[in-house]
Amino acid sequence: MCRNIKTLHNFKPPATDEEIRASALQFVRKLSGFARPSKVNEPAFQHAVDHVAEAARELLRSLVTNAPPRDRQIEAAKSRARAAERYGSPAGVRILE
């Protein structure tokens, strides 16, 4: 899975339309191999993003869980800690020499 696609299910507050669309965009970019499609491919690319976003919205609306909603700040802190362990420095911090 593409590392830029984040889990959107079971968060409080729920995922926004912008987050769902951003995930759909990342998914279509991964599938197509285009970070930015050519003008001739742009309509097909945007059509795919629209359909994937709608499918994601439908999925998120229909999922059921008994687990308590996750806190975005706690999950972000866990992600930063994993990145720090993996890369040896805090995520997003560059050490310039």
C-alpha positions in Angstrom: 0.0 0.0 0.0 1.1 3.5 -0.7 2.5 5.1 2.5 0.7 8.4 1.8 -2.7 6.7 2.0 -3.9 7.0 5.6 -6.5 5.0 7.5 -9.7 7.0 7.7 -12.0 4.6 9.5 -13.0 5.0 13.2 -11.6 8.5 14.0 -13.2 11.2 16.0 -14.0 13.5 14.3 -14.8 11.4 11.2 -12.8 11.8 8.0 -13.6 14.9 6.0 -14.4 15.0 2.4 -11.0 16.6 1.8 -9.2 13.7 3.5 -11.2 11.1 1.5 -10.5 12.9 -1.8 -6.8 13.2 -0.9 -6.7 9.4 -0.3 -8.5 8.8 -3.5 -6.1 11.0 -5.4 -3.1 9.1 -3.9 -4.7 5.8 -4.8 -5.3 6.9 -8.5 -1.8 8.3 -8.7 -0.4 5.0 -7.5 -2.5 2.9 -9.9 -1.8 5.1 -12.9 1.8 5.9 -12.3 1.1 9.6 -12.8 1.8 12.2 -10.2 0.2 14.6 -12.6 -1.5 13.3 -15.8 -1.1 14.9 -19.2 -3.9 17.1 -20.5 -5.2 14.3 -22.7 -5.4 12.0 -19.7 -6.7 14.6 -17.2 -10.4 13.9 -17.7 -10.0 10.1 -17.2 -7.8 10.7 -14.2 -10.3 13.1 -12.5 -13.1 10.8 -13.3 -11.3 7.9 -11.5 -10.5 10.1 -8.5 -14.2 11.1 -8.3 -15.3 7.4 -8.4 -12.7 6.2 -5.9 -13.6 9.0 -3.5 -17.3 8.1 -3.7 -16.6 4.4 -3.2 -14.4 5.4 -0.2 -17.2 7.5 1.3 -19.7 4.7 0.9 -17.3 2.2 2.5 -16.6 4.5 5.5 -20.4 5.1 6.0 -21.1 1.4 6.0 -18.3 0.1 8.2 -19.3 -0.9 11.7 -17.0 -1.4 14.7 -17.3 -1.9 18.5 -13.9 -0.3 19.1 -13.8 3.2 20.5 -12.9 6.0 18.0 -9.2 6.7 17.7 -7.8 10.1 18.5 -6.0 11.8 15.6 -3.3 13.4 17.8 -2.4 10.2 19.5 -2.2 8.3 16.2 -0.1 11.1 14.7 2.3 10.9 17.7 2.6 7.1 17.2 3.4 7.7 13.5 6.1 10.2 14.3 7.6 7.8 16.9 7.7 5.0 14.3 9.3 7.3 11.8 11.9 8.4 14.3 12.7 4.8 15.1 12.9 3.9 11.4 14.9 6.9 10.2 16.8 7.8 13.4 15.4 11.3 13.8 12.0 12.8 14.4 9.7 12.9 11.4 9.8 16.1 9.5 13.1 17.3 11.1 16.1 17.6 8.9 19.5 17.8 10.3 21.6 20.1 8.1 25.4 19.9 8.2 
